Amino acid sequence: MKPIKVPDFANYKMLSSMEFSSDGKYGVVCVAQPDVESNSYFTNLWVFNPKKGAFKQLTSGNAERSFDFNSPKSVIFPSLRSESDKKKVQNGELLTVFYEISLEGGEAKELFRVPLNGATAKKIGKDLYLISALFDNARPDFASLKGDKLAAAKKAYEEEKDYEVVDELPFWFNGRGFINKKRSRLYLYNAKKNKLEPLTEPLFDTGIVKYCPKCNKVAYTGAAFTARQGQTSGLYLYDVETGETKCLVEDGSYSIGNLCFDGKHGDIVFSGSPLTDGYPAPGHSLYAVSLQGGKVETLFEQLPEDLGCTTGCDVRYGGGATMKAVDGVLYLVTSYDNTSGLCTFTRGEKELHHITKPEFGVDFLGVCDGHVYTVGLNGTQLQEVYEVNVENGEYKQLSQFNTAFFKDKYVAEPQPLSFTNKDGVRIDGFVLLPIDYDPNKKYPGILEIHGGPRTNYCAGFMHEMQVMASAGSFVFFCNPRGSSGRGEEFANIRGKYGTIEYEDIMAFTDEVLKKYPALDKDNLGVTGGSYGGFMTNWIIGHTNRFKAAASQRSISNWVSFFGVCDIGPWFGKREMGGATPWENLEGLWNASPLQYAMNAETPTLFIHSDEDYRCWLPEGIQMYSALQLKGVPTRMCIFHGENHELSRSGKPKHRIRRMNEINDWLFHYIKG
């Protein structure tokens, strides 16, 4: 068997945005593939027959991601295909061009264009489209100006690009850059009249948007703000026929995570948390509100599972629907134990019904003509499209996007390893065996720690880990307390960072060493990103059992994190047990890995990105500087133009460099 190597990820195809035509004859899915030469991701639309599973590439522009059905036999998508249009956008003009293409093949034809950048469109009537786009309140309305006034406004606007003036919180956001005075806005576009009208106000920031063809209404979440963004959203309903908008749920009541129309019950189902002490309450619940408005009904209080897919993965690129209501049955993707799966919920019942088996990891779903389809990672396979029988959980694989590549590759099957910790709590984890494993030999090992912390590891495919196993190392990873999928009590480590979950991770390491004598306890490495970076920083300040560490996009100082992270004022306070630096400076400092940096002796690599506003660059620099001053072997690699998603959706060349940096550093020390 051939080893899996770092550049192999460029052969993987990743799926997103699966939708079906109204007559059930067509399915469309977006397929992405990294392209190293262009240092980008090629994304194209593929059409398939839901019954037969015959897939055919529909577009070839390598930049088509969002789409909507314009008719049962065609889709529309935004694209800049002509060089003149690309140049207009490069010169600062607001422009999105929408094309239509037949699902039976042929060339795409321009349908219409709007003076907005990065817009998406959803058809909501004859010649009528709902448009979503980013609106910059600080940008002058050039269209309303002429002559000298227009020239003066453009000159002033160009000069202002040398400065970044902010007066809101947050003023930047990971993956979006500076967001001050920028809002996601909804518009109505009449293609027949070539008329674009805003649906939401300039300072209203739109969240989730759903359209119901049956009732001809649009539901959307969001809130307006002028200085500080809140942690809740209102729920609004736009009637396409009458043009009226009504508020169904006032802003300030709930943090809304997802929603869908339930035609059978004539209402909207949404997931979320009520506001408690100024912050959304922990956990997730299901609610319903009538299309006429009124009292919010609780359908399921405090779900025992996390909604959506929370399993860590580096072979996804985009997502899809995770909640749909069909004939009164709610179909959900949830994360439980060490997996994500498809489940159903029927009103009046007090439990979720799991459909798929634990080894079948579900990313998102679709429902078409009475049949249920999913995209996910089945075992150690990469993403494919499946049809699922909801009666018995049996499934049929429809696509073969990734099958051929792995026929002669070594894919380490995750070996489950669970134990009961000192507090009587079950901790689950997995072990990957090195390539050509011989139990009579000795091998190095690498402990991987997931981010979040409210995410989890599963037994699915992780490119990073498979590369390490193919390089001749054990790889082991677990879901300590703080992870998702085991309910709120298990996930809640607020105010306890660096204590109980650190104990779980170290105890898991001990259990792995007991079970696998071939694992050399004197040649262990540790790595992790985000929360995993925090824990890596914490580990090197509390133990010297690891010969090398790679800390990625980490947190090192809760005091500084509070003021510089895009979500710091909310996340930091909540996770630190309600404390701010002014309320409990000592507590935040005691929970900061930086305080213990002078104890560190472990050679450590720091990976960071200069546009990571989730765990900003200074968090890594502080730890790096401390270890350098102490004389600990240290290296730092900073990626320009990347953000917190470097390991998952960073530029292909940067992802290769990142993995090479980590592997070269760790294996230099743990291979002896």
C-alpha positions as CSV (number, residue, x, y, z in Angstrom):
1,M,0.0,0.0,0.0
2,K,1.2,3.5,-0.8
3,P,1.5,6.1,1.9
4,I,-0.8,9.2,1.9
5,K,1.4,12.3,1.5
6,V,0.8,16.0,2.1
7,P,0.1,17.0,-1.5
8,D,-2.4,14.2,-1.9
9,F,-5.2,16.4,-0.6
10,A,-5.2,18.2,-4.0
11,N,-6.9,15.0,-5.4
12,Y,-9.8,15.1,-3.0
13,K,-13.2,16.3,-4.1
14,M,-15.4,18.0,-1.5
15,L,-19.1,18.5,-1.8
16,S,-21.5,21.2,-0.7
17,S,-24.9,22.9,-1.4
18,M,-27.0,19.9,-2.5
19,E,-30.5,20.9,-3.8
20,F,-33.3,19.3,-5.9
21,S,-35.6,20.5,-8.6
22,S,-39.3,20.9,-7.7
23,D,-40.3,18.0,-9.9
24,G,-37.7,15.7,-8.3
25,K,-36.0,14.8,-11.5
26,Y,-32.7,16.6,-10.9
27,G,-30.2,17.1,-8.1
28,V,-27.4,19.6,-8.2
29,V,-24.3,19.7,-5.9
30,C,-21.2,21.8,-5.8
31,V,-17.9,20.0,-6.2
32,A,-14.7,21.6,-5.1
33,Q,-11.1,20.5,-5.6
34,P,-7.9,22.2,-4.5
35,D,-5.7,23.3,-7.4
36,V,-2.1,23.8,-6.3
37,E,-0.9,25.6,-9.5
38,S,-3.5,28.4,-9.3
39,N,-3.3,28.2,-5.5
40,S,-7.1,28.2,-5.3
41,Y,-10.1,25.8,-5.2
42,F,-11.9,24.9,-8.4
43,T,-15.6,24.8,-7.7
44,N,-18.2,23.6,-10.3
45,L,-21.8,22.5,-10.3
46,W,-22.7,18.9,-11.0
47,V,-26.1,17.6,-11.9
48,F,-27.4,14.1,-11.1
49,N,-30.4,11.8,-11.4
50,P,-31.6,11.2,-7.8
51,K,-33.1,7.8,-8.7
52,K,-30.2,6.5,-10.8
53,G,-27.3,8.4,-9.4
54,A,-25.8,9.4,-12.7
55,F,-23.6,12.4,-12.2
56,K,-22.5,14.9,-14.9
57,Q,-20.4,18.1,-14.6
58,L,-22.7,21.0,-15.4
59,T,-20.3,24.1,-15.3
60,S,-16.6,24.4,-15.9
61,G,-15.8,28.0,-14.9
62,N,-14.1,26.7,-11.8
63,A,-15.8,29.4,-9.7
64,E,-19.4,28.4,-9.4
65,R,-20.5,27.7,-5.8
66,S,-23.9,29.2,-5.0
67,F,-26.9,28.5,-7.2
68,D,-30.7,28.2,-7.2
69,F,-33.2,26.5,-9.5
70,N,-34.6,29.0,-12.0
71,S,-37.0,26.4,-13.4
72,P,-37.3,22.6,-12.9
73,K,-34.8,22.3,-15.8
74,S,-32.3,25.1,-15.2
75,V,-30.3,26.8,-12.5
76,I,-28.9,30.3,-12.0
77,F,-25.6,31.1,-10.5
78,P,-23.4,34.2,-10.0
79,S,-20.2,34.5,-12.0
80,L,-17.8,37.0,-13.5
81,R,-17.0,35.4,-16.8
82,S,-15.9,38.2,-19.0
83,E,-12.6,40.0,-18.6
84,S,-14.3,43.4,-18.9
85,D,-16.6,42.5,-15.9
86,K,-13.7,41.3,-13.9
87,K,-11.8,44.5,-14.6
88,K,-14.9,46.6,-13.5
89,V,-14.9,44.8,-10.1
90,Q,-11.2,45.2,-9.7
91,N,-11.6,48.9,-10.4
92,G,-14.1,49.2,-7.5
93,E,-17.4,48.9,-9.4
94,L,-20.2,47.0,-7.7
95,L,-21.3,44.2,-9.9
96,T,-22.6,40.6,-9.9
97,V,-23.7,38.9,-13.1
98,F,-26.1,36.0,-13.0
99,Y,-26.1,33.2,-15.6
100,E,-28.7,30.5,-16.4
101,I,-27.8,27.1,-17.6
102,S,-29.9,24.2,-18.6
103,L,-29.6,21.0,-16.6
104,E,-29.7,19.1,-19.8
105,G,-26.5,20.7,-21.0
106,G,-25.4,23.6,-23.2
107,E,-23.7,26.9,-22.6
108,A,-24.6,29.2,-19.7
109,K,-26.3,32.5,-20.8
110,E,-26.4,35.8,-18.9
111,L,-29.7,36.3,-17.2
112,F,-29.3,39.6,-15.4
113,R,-26.8,41.8,-13.5
114,V,-27.1,43.8,-10.4
115,P,-24.9,46.7,-8.9
116,L,-23.8,44.6,-5.9
117,N,-20.7,42.7,-5.1
118,G,-20.7,39.0,-4.1
119,A,-24.5,38.7,-4.5
120,T,-26.5,35.5,-4.4
121,A,-30.0,35.0,-5.8
122,K,-33.1,32.9,-5.0
123,K,-36.1,32.9,-7.3
124,I,-39.3,33.7,-5.4
125,G,-41.7,34.4,-8.3
126,K,-42.0,35.1,-12.0
127,D,-39.1,37.4,-12.8
128,L,-38.7,38.1,-9.1
129,Y,-35.5,37.3,-7.2
130,L,-34.4,37.6,-3.6
131,I,-30.9,39.0,-3.6
132,S,-28.4,38.8,-0.7
133,A,-25.3,40.9,-0.7
134,L,-22.9,42.8,1.6
135,F,-23.8,46.5,2.0
136,D,-21.2,49.0,3.1
137,N,-22.8,51.9,4.9
138,A,-19.5,53.8,4.7
139,R,-19.4,53.7,0.9
140,P,-20.9,56.8,-0.8
141,D,-24.0,56.3,-3.1
142,F,-22.1,57.0,-6.3
143,A,-25.2,56.2,-8.4
144,S,-27.0,59.3,-7.0
145,L,-24.1,61.7,-7.8
146,K,-23.0,63.3,-11.1
147,G,-20.3,65.5,-12.5
148,D,-18.0,67.3,-10.0
149,K,-19.8,65.8,-7.0
150,L,-19.2,62.3,-8.2
151,A,-15.6,62.9,-9.0
152,A,-15.0,64.5,-5.6
153,A,-16.8,61.6,-3.8
154,K,-14.7,59.0,-5.6
155,K,-11.5,60.9,-4.8
156,A,-12.3,61.1,-1.1
157,Y,-13.4,57.5,-1.0
158,E,-10.1,56.4,-2.6
159,E,-8.1,58.4,-0.1
160,E,-10.0,56.9,2.8
161,K,-8.7,53.4,1.8
162,D,-5.4,54.4,3.4
163,Y,-7.2,54.3,6.8
164,E,-9.4,52.0,8.8
165,V,-11.7,53.9,11.1
166,V,-13.9,51.8,13.4
167,D,-16.7,52.7,15.8
168,E,-18.5,49.3,16.3
169,L,-17.9,46.0,18.1
170,P,-16.9,43.7,16.5
171,F,-15.1,45.8,13.9
172,W,-13.4,42.8,12.3
173,F,-14.4,39.1,11.9
174,N,-12.5,36.1,10.9
175,G,-12.8,35.3,7.2
176,R,-14.4,38.6,6.5
177,G,-11.8,41.1,7.5
178,F,-12.9,44.6,8.7
179,I,-16.7,44.6,9.0
180,N,-17.3,48.0,10.5
181,K,-20.6,49.5,9.1
182,K,-20.9,46.5,6.8
183,R,-24.2,44.5,6.8
184,S,-25.6,41.5,5.0
185,R,-28.6,43.0,3.3
186,L,-31.6,41.6,1.4
187,Y,-33.0,43.0,-1.9
188,L,-35.8,42.3,-4.3
189,Y,-34.9,42.3,-8.0
190,N,-37.6,42.4,-10.7
191,A,-35.8,41.1,-13.8
192,K,-38.6,42.2,-16.2
193,K,-38.4,45.8,-14.9
194,N,-34.7,45.6,-14.1
195,K,-35.5,47.1,-10.8
196,L,-33.5,46.5,-7.5
197,E,-35.1,47.5,-4.2
198,P,-33.7,46.9,-0.7
199,L,-35.9,44.8,1.6
200,T,-33.9,45.4,4.8
201,E,-32.6,48.6,6.3
202,P,-29.0,49.7,5.8
203,L,-27.9,48.9,9.4
204,F,-29.9,45.6,9.6
205,D,-27.6,42.6,9.5
206,T,-29.3,39.6,8.0
207,G,-28.6,36.0,9.2
208,I,-30.5,33.0,8.0
209,V,-32.8,33.3,4.9
210,K,-35.3,30.7,3.9
211,Y,-38.0,30.7,1.2
212,C,-41.2,28.7,1.1
213,P,-42.7,28.2,-2.4
214,K,-45.9,26.7,-1.0
215,C,-46.8,29.8,1.1
216,N,-44.8,32.2,-1.0
217,K,-43.1,33.8,2.0
218,V,-39.5,34.5,3.0
219,A,-38.3,34.0,6.6
220,Y,-35.1,35.7,7.7
221,T,-33.3,36.4,11.0
222,G,-31.2,39.4,11.9
223,A,-31.0,42.6,13.9
224,A,-30.1,46.2,13.4
225,F,-27.3,47.8,15.5
226,T,-25.3,51.0,15.5
227,A,-22.4,50.4,17.9
228,R,-22.3,46.9,19.5
229,Q,-23.7,43.8,17.9
230,G,-26.0,41.8,20.1
231,Q,-26.0,38.1,20.7
232,T,-29.6,37.5,19.6
233,S,-31.7,37.8,16.4
234,G,-35.2,38.6,15.5
235,L,-37.3,36.4,13.2
236,Y,-39.1,38.2,10.3
237,L,-41.6,37.1,7.6
238,Y,-41.9,38.7,4.2
239,D,-45.0,38.1,2.2
240,V,-44.0,38.0,-1.5
241,E,-47.6,38.5,-2.7
242,T,-48.5,41.5,-0.4
243,G,-45.1,42.9,0.0
244,E,-45.6,43.1,3.8
245,T,-43.0,42.3,6.5
246,K,-43.9,41.2,10.0
247,C,-41.8,40.4,13.0
248,L,-42.6,36.9,14.4
249,V,-39.9,36.9,17.2
250,E,-38.6,40.1,18.6
251,D,-34.8,40.7,18.7
252,G,-33.5,40.3,22.3
253,S,-35.4,37.0,23.0
254,Y,-33.5,34.2,21.3
255,S,-30.2,33.3,19.7
256,I,-31.4,31.6,16.6
257,G,-29.2,28.9,15.0
258,N,-31.3,27.4,12.2
259,L,-34.8,27.4,10.9
260,C,-37.2,25.9,8.4
261,F,-40.8,26.1,7.3
262,D,-43.2,23.4,8.4
263,G,-46.0,23.3,5.9
264,K,-48.1,20.7,7.7
265,H,-48.3,22.8,10.9
266,G,-48.3,26.2,9.2
267,D,-45.4,27.6,11.2
268,I,-41.6,28.0,11.3
269,V,-39.4,25.7,13.4
270,F,-36.2,27.2,14.7
271,S,-33.4,26.1,16.9
272,G,-31.8,28.3,19.5
273,S,-31.3,29.4,23.0
274,P,-33.2,32.0,25.1
275,L,-31.4,35.0,26.5
276,T,-30.2,34.6,30.1
277,D,-28.3,37.3,32.0
278,G,-27.5,39.1,28.7
279,Y,-26.2,35.9,27.0
280,P,-27.8,33.0,25.2
281,A,-28.4,30.1,27.5
282,P,-26.2,27.0,27.1
283,G,-27.4,24.2,24.9
284,H,-29.9,24.0,22.1
285,S,-33.7,23.8,22.0
286,L,-36.3,23.5,19.3
287,Y,-39.2,26.1,19.0
288,A,-42.1,26.8,16.7
289,V,-43.9,30.1,15.9
290,S,-47.0,30.5,13.8
291,L,-46.7,32.4,10.5
292,Q,-49.3,34.8,11.9
293,G,-47.0,35.4,14.9
294,G,-47.8,35.1,18.6
295,K,-46.4,32.9,21.3
296,V,-43.3,30.9,20.7
297,E,-43.9,27.2,21.4
298,T,-41.2,25.0,22.9
299,L,-41.0,21.7,21.0
300,F,-38.0,20.2,22.6
301,E,-36.2,21.8,25.5
302,Q,-32.5,21.2,26.0
303,L,-31.6,18.7,23.2
304,P,-29.3,16.0,24.4
305,E,-27.2,16.4,21.2
306,D,-25.6,19.2,19.3
307,L,-27.4,20.4,16.2
308,G,-25.5,20.3,12.9
309,C,-22.2,18.4,12.2
310,T,-19.6,19.4,14.8
311,T,-17.0,16.7,14.0
312,G,-13.6,18.0,13.1
313,C,-12.5,17.5,9.5
314,D,-10.0,18.9,7.0
315,V,-11.6,17.5,3.9
316,R,-14.7,19.6,3.7
317,Y,-15.2,22.8,1.7
318,G,-18.6,24.4,2.4
319,G,-21.7,22.8,3.8
320,G,-25.4,22.4,3.2
321,A,-28.8,22.1,4.8
322,T,-29.0,20.4,8.3
323,M,-32.7,21.0,9.1
324,K,-35.8,20.3,6.9
325,A,-39.5,19.7,7.7
326,V,-41.4,17.4,5.4
327,D,-45.0,16.3,6.1
328,G,-44.7,17.3,9.7
329,V,-41.5,15.3,10.3
330,L,-38.4,17.3,11.2
331,Y,-35.2,15.9,9.6
332,L,-32.0,17.0,11.4
333,V,-28.3,16.5,11.3
334,T,-27.0,16.2,14.9
335,S,-23.7,15.4,16.6
336,Y,-23.8,12.7,19.3
337,D,-21.1,10.7,21.0
338,N,-18.3,10.6,18.4
339,T,-20.2,11.0,15.2
340,S,-22.8,13.1,13.3
341,G,-25.9,11.5,12.0
342,L,-29.3,11.9,10.4
343,C,-32.3,11.8,12.8
344,T,-36.0,12.7,12.8
345,F,-38.2,14.4,15.3
346,T,-42.0,14.3,15.5
347,R,-43.9,16.8,17.6
348,G,-45.3,15.4,20.8
349,E,-42.5,13.0,21.2
350,K,-39.6,13.5,23.7
351,E,-36.7,12.0,21.9
352,L,-34.8,12.1,18.6
353,H,-34.8,9.0,16.4
354,H,-31.4,8.2,14.9
355,I,-31.6,6.9,11.3
356,T,-28.0,6.4,10.2
357,K,-25.5,4.2,11.9
358,P,-22.6,5.7,14.0
359,E,-19.9,4.9,11.5
360,F,-21.9,6.9,8.8
361,G,-20.9,10.6,9.4
362,V,-23.5,12.9,7.9
363,D,-22.6,16.5,6.9
364,F,-25.8,17.7,5.4
365,L,-29.1,16.5,3.9
366,G,-31.7,16.9,1.2
367,V,-35.3,15.6,0.8
368,C,-36.7,15.0,-2.6
369,D,-40.0,13.4,-3.7
370,G,-40.3,11.4,-0.5
371,H,-36.6,10.3,-0.5
372,V,-33.9,11.4,1.8
373,Y,-30.3,12.1,0.6
374,T,-27.2,12.9,2.5
375,V,-23.6,14.0,1.9
376,G,-21.1,12.7,4.4
377,L,-18.0,10.7,5.3
378,N,-18.9,7.0,5.6
379,G,-16.2,5.4,7.7
380,T,-12.8,6.5,6.4
381,Q,-14.2,7.4,3.0
382,L,-14.3,11.0,1.7
383,Q,-17.6,12.8,1.0
384,E,-20.1,11.1,-1.3
385,V,-23.8,11.5,-2.0
386,Y,-26.0,8.8,-0.5
387,E,-29.7,7.9,-0.5
388,V,-30.9,6.9,2.9
389,N,-33.8,4.6,3.8
390,V,-35.4,6.3,6.9
391,E,-37.2,3.2,7.9
392,N,-34.1,1.0,8.5
393,G,-31.1,3.3,8.1
394,E,-29.8,1.4,5.1
395,Y,-28.1,3.5,2.4
396,K,-27.1,3.5,-1.2
397,Q,-24.0,5.3,-2.4
398,L,-24.9,7.3,-5.5
399,S,-21.6,9.1,-6.3
400,Q,-18.0,7.9,-6.8
401,F,-16.1,11.2,-6.6
402,N,-13.3,9.9,-4.4
403,T,-13.4,6.1,-4.7
404,A,-10.7,5.6,-7.2
405,F,-7.9,7.6,-5.6
406,F,-7.8,5.4,-2.4
407,K,-7.7,2.0,-4.1
408,D,-3.9,1.6,-3.5
409,K,-3.5,3.9,-0.5
410,Y,-2.8,3.1,3.2
411,V,-5.7,4.4,5.1
412,A,-5.3,3.8,8.9
413,E,-8.6,2.6,10.4
414,P,-9.3,4.5,13.7
415,Q,-9.1,2.0,16.6
416,P,-11.6,3.0,19.3
417,L,-10.3,3.4,22.8
418,S,-12.5,4.3,25.7
419,F,-11.9,4.5,29.4
420,T,-13.5,5.8,32.6
421,N,-11.7,8.7,34.2
422,K,-11.1,9.3,37.9
423,D,-14.5,11.2,38.1
424,G,-16.4,8.2,36.7
425,V,-16.9,9.8,33.3
426,R,-16.4,7.8,30.1
427,I,-13.9,9.4,27.7
428,D,-13.8,8.2,24.1
429,G,-10.9,8.3,21.7
430,F,-9.2,6.7,18.7
431,V,-5.8,5.5,17.7
432,L,-4.3,5.3,14.1
433,L,-1.6,2.7,13.6
434,P,1.5,3.6,11.6
435,I,2.0,2.2,8.1
436,D,3.4,-1.3,8.0
437,Y,2.7,-1.7,11.7
438,D,4.6,-4.4,13.5
439,P,3.7,-4.7,17.2
440,N,7.2,-6.0,18.0
441,K,8.7,-2.7,16.9
442,K,8.8,0.8,18.6
443,Y,7.1,3.8,17.0
444,P,6.8,7.5,17.9
445,G,3.4,8.9,18.5
446,I,1.5,12.2,18.0
447,L,-1.3,13.4,20.2
448,E,-3.9,15.5,18.3
449,I,-6.2,17.9,20.2
450,H,-9.4,19.3,18.6
451,G,-10.5,22.9,18.5
452,G,-13.7,24.4,19.9
453,P,-13.6,23.1,22.5
454,R,-17.2,22.3,21.7
455,T,-16.4,20.1,18.7
456,N,-15.5,16.5,18.6
457,Y,-13.4,13.9,16.8
458,C,-14.9,11.0,15.0
459,A,-13.7,7.8,13.3
460,G,-13.7,9.5,9.9
461,F,-11.0,10.6,7.6
462,M,-8.6,13.4,8.6
463,H,-5.9,14.1,6.0
464,E,-3.5,15.6,8.5
465,M,-3.6,12.5,10.7
466,Q,-3.4,10.0,7.9
467,V,-0.3,11.7,6.6
468,M,1.3,11.3,10.0
469,A,0.3,7.7,10.2
470,S,1.7,7.1,6.7
471,A,4.9,8.8,7.8
472,G,5.4,6.0,10.4
473,S,3.8,7.4,13.6
474,F,1.0,6.4,15.9
475,V,-1.7,9.2,16.0
476,F,-4.1,9.3,18.9
477,F,-6.9,11.7,19.7
478,C,-9.9,11.9,22.1
479,N,-13.0,13.8,23.1
480,P,-12.3,15.1,26.6
481,R,-14.9,16.9,28.7
482,G,-15.7,20.1,26.9
483,S,-16.4,18.3,23.6
484,S,-19.7,18.3,21.8
485,G,-22.1,15.4,21.3
486,R,-22.5,14.3,25.0
487,G,-24.9,16.9,26.3
488,E,-24.5,20.2,28.1
489,E,-23.1,18.8,31.4
490,F,-20.3,17.1,29.5
491,A,-19.6,20.1,27.3
492,N,-19.6,22.7,30.0
493,I,-16.1,23.5,31.1
494,R,-16.7,27.3,31.6
495,G,-14.3,28.6,34.2
496,K,-12.5,25.2,34.2
497,Y,-10.2,25.5,31.2
498,G,-6.9,23.7,31.7
499,T,-8.2,21.6,34.6
500,I,-10.6,18.6,34.0
501,E,-10.1,18.4,30.2
502,Y,-6.3,18.5,30.7
503,E,-6.6,15.6,33.1
504,D,-8.8,13.7,30.6
505,I,-6.3,14.2,27.8
506,M,-3.3,13.1,29.9
507,A,-5.2,10.1,31.2
508,F,-6.1,9.1,27.7
509,T,-2.4,9.3,26.7
510,D,-1.7,7.0,29.6
511,E,-4.4,4.6,28.4
512,V,-3.0,4.6,24.8
513,L,0.5,3.8,26.1
514,K,-0.9,0.9,28.2
515,K,-2.8,-0.7,25.2
516,Y,0.0,-0.2,22.6
517,P,3.4,-1.2,24.0
518,A,4.8,-0.5,20.6
519,L,4.2,3.2,21.2
520,D,7.4,4.8,22.5
521,K,6.6,6.9,25.6
522,D,9.9,8.7,25.2
523,N,9.1,9.9,21.7
524,L,5.8,11.7,21.8
525,G,4.7,14.9,20.1
526,V,1.6,17.0,20.6
527,T,-0.3,19.4,18.3
528,G,-3.7,21.1,18.1
529,G,-5.3,24.2,16.7
530,S,-7.6,27.0,18.2
531,Y,-8.7,25.4,21.5
532,G,-6.3,22.6,20.6
533,G,-3.6,25.3,20.4
534,F,-4.6,26.6,23.8
535,M,-4.3,23.2,25.2
536,T,-0.9,22.6,23.5
537,N,0.3,25.8,25.1
538,W,-1.1,24.7,28.4
539,I,0.5,21.2,28.1
540,I,4.1,22.5,27.5
541,G,3.8,24.6,30.7
542,H,2.6,21.8,32.8
543,T,4.4,18.7,31.7
544,N,7.6,17.7,29.9
545,R,6.4,14.3,28.7
546,F,6.3,15.4,25.0
547,K,9.5,15.8,23.0
548,A,8.0,18.3,20.6
549,A,4.9,20.4,20.2
550,A,3.2,22.3,17.4
551,S,0.8,25.0,18.6
552,Q,-1.6,26.3,15.9
553,R,-3.8,29.4,15.9
554,S,-3.7,29.4,19.6
555,I,-4.9,31.3,22.7
556,S,-2.2,32.1,25.2
557,N,-3.6,34.9,27.3
558,W,-7.2,35.3,28.2
559,V,-6.7,38.9,29.3
560,S,-5.5,40.0,25.9
561,F,-7.8,37.6,24.1
562,F,-10.8,39.4,25.6
563,G,-10.0,42.7,23.8
564,V,-8.6,41.6,20.4
565,C,-10.6,38.5,19.3
566,D,-13.5,39.1,17.0
567,I,-15.8,37.3,19.5
568,G,-13.6,37.8,22.6
569,P,-15.9,40.1,24.6
570,W,-18.7,37.5,24.4
571,F,-16.9,34.2,24.1
572,G,-14.1,35.0,26.5
573,K,-16.4,36.2,29.2
574,R,-18.8,33.2,28.8
575,E,-16.0,30.6,28.7
576,M,-14.2,32.1,31.7
577,G,-17.2,31.7,33.9
578,G,-18.6,35.2,33.3
579,A,-15.4,37.0,34.1
580,T,-13.9,40.0,32.4
581,P,-10.4,41.4,33.1
582,W,-11.9,44.0,35.3
583,E,-13.9,41.5,37.3
584,N,-11.4,38.8,37.8
585,L,-8.0,39.6,36.3
586,E,-6.3,37.0,38.5
587,G,-8.6,34.3,37.4
588,L,-8.1,35.0,33.7
589,W,-4.3,35.1,34.2
590,N,-4.3,31.8,36.1
591,A,-6.2,30.2,33.2
592,S,-3.7,31.6,30.7
593,P,-1.0,29.3,29.3
594,L,1.3,32.3,29.2
595,Q,1.6,32.4,33.0
596,Y,3.2,29.0,32.9
597,A,5.5,29.5,29.9
598,M,8.6,29.8,32.1
599,N,8.0,26.1,33.0
600,A,8.2,25.0,29.4
601,E,11.1,23.0,28.1
602,T,9.4,21.4,25.1
603,P,10.7,22.4,21.6
604,T,7.7,24.2,20.1
605,L,6.6,25.3,16.7
606,F,3.9,28.1,16.4
607,I,1.7,28.3,13.4
608,H,-0.4,31.4,12.9
609,S,-2.0,33.6,10.2
610,D,-2.0,37.3,10.1
611,E,-5.7,37.6,9.2
612,D,-6.8,35.2,12.0
613,Y,-9.1,37.5,13.9
614,R,-10.5,34.6,16.0
615,C,-7.2,33.8,17.7
616,W,-5.2,36.9,16.7
617,L,-1.5,36.8,15.9
618,P,-0.4,38.3,19.2
619,E,-1.7,35.2,21.1
620,G,1.0,33.1,19.3
621,I,3.6,35.8,19.5
622,Q,3.4,36.1,23.3
623,M,4.1,32.4,23.8
624,Y,6.8,32.4,21.1
625,S,8.6,35.3,22.7
626,A,8.4,33.8,26.2
627,L,9.9,30.5,25.0
628,Q,12.6,32.3,23.0
629,L,13.6,34.3,26.1
630,K,13.8,31.1,28.1
631,G,16.0,29.5,25.5
632,V,13.6,26.8,24.5
633,P,14.0,25.6,20.8
634,T,11.3,27.6,19.1
635,R,10.1,28.3,15.6
636,M,7.2,30.4,14.3
637,C,5.6,30.3,10.8
638,I,3.2,33.1,10.0
639,F,1.0,32.8,6.9
640,H,0.1,36.0,5.1
641,G,-3.4,36.5,3.9
642,E,-4.8,33.5,5.8
643,N,-7.3,33.3,8.6
644,H,-8.5,30.9,11.3
645,E,-9.5,28.4,8.6
646,L,-6.0,27.8,7.3
647,S,-6.0,24.0,7.9
648,R,-9.5,23.6,6.4
649,S,-9.8,26.1,3.5
650,G,-6.5,27.9,3.3
651,K,-4.8,28.3,-0.1
652,P,-3.5,24.9,-1.3
653,K,0.2,26.0,-1.3
654,H,-0.2,27.3,2.3
655,R,-1.9,24.1,3.4
656,I,1.0,22.1,2.0
657,R,3.6,24.4,3.7
658,R,1.6,24.2,7.0
659,M,1.7,20.4,7.0
660,N,5.3,20.3,6.1
661,E,6.2,22.7,8.9
662,I,4.4,20.6,11.4
663,N,5.7,17.2,10.2
664,D,9.2,18.4,9.8
665,W,9.3,19.9,13.3
666,L,7.6,17.0,15.2
667,F,9.4,14.2,13.4
668,H,12.8,15.9,13.8
669,Y,12.4,15.4,17.5
670,I,10.2,12.3,18.0
671,K,12.0,10.0,15.5
672,G,15.2,10.4,17.5
